[in-house]
Amino acid sequence: MLGSLLRLIALRPLLSIAIFGIPLLVLVAVGLFTILALKLLVFVVLPVLAVVWLFRKLSSSGDWPAS
């Protein structure tokens, strides 16, 4: 099996690039997109949500009667 893969790479480099290269590029792109989405979530969305929650918590503390 390994010998036939090496022969394929040696004899037909464009076909081997199509077989091995495209899935690897897709995996790299998916990984980079996942890292970008996680960074966006951690460094943008969560701090904004925390600030909004804190602002609502502090601004609504005087509206309710003490219990």
Protein Blocks (a to p, Z undefined) as FASTA:
>chain_A
ZZmmmmmmmmmmmlmmmmmmmmmmmmmmmmmmmmmmmmmmmmmmmmmmmmmmmmmmmmmm
mmpccZZ
